[in-house]
Amino acid sequence: MMNAEEPIRRIWHEYNLAPVQSIVSLLPDYRRYIVNDRYVIHFSSLQDESVDLHSEKEAYRILRGASVPVPETIVLDESGRVVPFSFLITTRLKGGPLSRSWPDLEAPDREHLAREAGRYLATIHTYSFDTFKTLSAAPGDEGFTNGYRYIQNKFRKYARKAINADRIEKTTIARIKMVLDKLRPLFERVEKASLLHGQFHLNQLWQHNGELTGIIGFEQAHTGDPAFDLQSDDRLDPSFPGYLPSFYEGYEQVKALEPQNVLKQSFCKLLFYLDRLAVSSPEPREAYEENHNKLSRQLNLLEINTVHLA
């Protein structure tokens, strides 16, 4: 990312916002900056399909006034006219990212915040929709009518990317498809889509004085199966190390988890590894091998755990 000061000043001038007095990067998130302690600006490349600022804005609109605090949208500009980026300006939540303060918190505070985080995610999942699709879907895009079609589409998209990038063997893709065929009845039972965050982890949660003040980072928000948000190993576990039971306790205080959710989560975790293989660069080799090994272990585990399914 280039130096942000000049484009931010240009944007603030264009939209007649207060003169820029301070700019603070929200590292490690190099795309977000706090401006004047009042606003957060989120940049995205015009060609970056992984960051959907329109979906982020729509998620904030849906959740405004809910028990899950979210920022208020000030400006969304995807034209590239002012600066050669898309950008979303929102109000700033009180406090700062939980990821920064987590190491210094006492155990009771960590338990409380993990529990509250579970409640937040479950509350988001209580918003239901008739179809499974992105929040920025064009008019006429009907999406998918059940959870199986939704997850099948994700599998096909990730598999195609990984094969085209020569990152995975076609025999492995065939094995994954066989597992999905066995899990089809479980996914088909999901007839109503839920609002999903898309990448729920510690960096997206903000806290102040031991209390959550809100959640950001909805650029991958869409409607789908809640199992997709509950990929524990690479998203939730590192976020709440040792406190995942507290997280799920909070979650189930709002929304019950069905027993078959474990298998669906396991498959969604497999898709997460597949997606990482597809988008990761060839270097460093160690990172590729780590993702490939995780995918292999997860696939082996799923094959064992679905033997009893027709």
ZILINRA-V226051 format. One record per backbone hydrogen bond with DSSP energy under -1.0 kcal/mol. NH is the residue of the N-H (numbers start at 1). CO is the residue of the C=O. E is the energy in kcal/mol with one decimal. If there is no record, write none. Layout:
NH;CO;E
NH;CO;E
This chain:
8;4;-2.3
9;5;-2.4
10;6;-2.1
11;7;-2.4
12;8;-2.7
13;9;-2.0
14;10;-2.4
15;11;-2.2
16;13;-1.2
17;12;-2.5
24;34;-2.6
26;32;-2.5
29;26;-2.1
30;28;-1.4
32;29;-1.4
33;41;-2.0
34;24;-3.2
35;39;-2.6
36;22;-2.4
38;35;-1.8
39;35;-2.2
40;90;-2.4
41;33;-2.6
42;88;-2.6
43;31;-2.6
44;86;-2.2
48;45;-1.3
52;219;-1.7
56;52;-1.8
57;53;-2.5
58;54;-2.4
59;55;-2.5
60;56;-2.0
61;57;-1.9
62;58;-2.5
63;59;-2.1
66;63;-2.5
74;89;-3.4
75;89;-1.6
77;87;-2.6
85;83;-1.5
86;44;-2.8
87;77;-2.2
88;42;-2.0
89;75;-3.2
90;40;-2.6
91;72;-2.1
92;38;-2.1
96;207;-1.8
98;205;-3.6
100;97;-1.2
102;98;-2.2
104;101;-1.3
105;102;-1.5
110;106;-2.2
111;107;-2.5
112;108;-2.2
113;109;-2.7
114;110;-2.7
115;111;-2.2
116;112;-2.4
117;113;-2.5
118;114;-1.9
119;115;-1.9
120;116;-2.6
121;117;-2.4
122;118;-2.4
123;119;-2.5
124;120;-2.2
125;121;-2.0
127;124;-1.4
129;193;-2.7
132;144;-2.4
137;134;-1.2
141;138;-2.5
144;132;-1.5
147;190;-2.3
150;146;-1.8
151;147;-2.3
152;148;-2.9
153;149;-1.9
154;150;-1.6
155;151;-2.4
156;152;-2.6
157;153;-2.3
158;154;-2.6
159;155;-2.8
160;156;-2.4
161;157;-2.0
162;158;-2.4
163;159;-2.6
164;160;-2.6
165;161;-1.7
166;163;-1.6
167;162;-3.0
173;169;-1.6
174;170;-2.1
175;171;-1.7
176;172;-2.2
177;173;-2.3
178;174;-1.7
179;175;-1.8
180;176;-2.5
181;177;-2.4
182;178;-1.5
183;179;-1.8
187;183;-1.8
188;184;-2.7
189;185;-1.0
190;187;-1.4
191;189;-1.2
193;129;-2.2
194;224;-2.9
195;127;-2.1
196;222;-3.1
204;201;-1.5
205;202;-1.0
206;214;-2.4
207;96;-2.5
208;211;-2.6
211;208;-1.2
213;206;-2.9
214;206;-1.1
215;69;-1.8
216;204;-2.5
221;218;-2.0
222;196;-1.1
223;133;-2.9
224;194;-2.6
228;225;-2.3
229;226;-1.4
232;230;-1.2
236;231;-1.1
237;232;-4.2
240;236;-2.3
243;240;-2.7
247;243;-1.9
248;244;-2.6
249;245;-2.1
250;246;-2.2
251;247;-2.3
252;248;-2.6
254;251;-1.6
255;251;-2.7
261;258;-2.1
262;259;-1.4
264;260;-1.6
265;261;-3.1
266;262;-2.1
267;263;-2.0
268;264;-2.5
269;265;-2.3
270;266;-1.6
271;267;-2.1
272;268;-1.9
273;269;-1.9
274;270;-2.2
275;271;-2.7
276;272;-2.1
277;273;-2.1
278;274;-1.9
279;275;-1.9
280;276;-1.8
288;284;-1.4
289;285;-2.5
290;286;-2.2
291;287;-2.3
292;288;-2.6
293;289;-2.6
294;290;-2.2
295;291;-2.5
296;292;-2.3
297;293;-2.6
298;294;-2.5
299;295;-2.6
300;296;-2.4
301;297;-2.2
302;298;-2.3
303;299;-2.4
304;300;-1.8
305;301;-2.5
306;302;-1.2
307;304;-1.1
309;306;-1.5
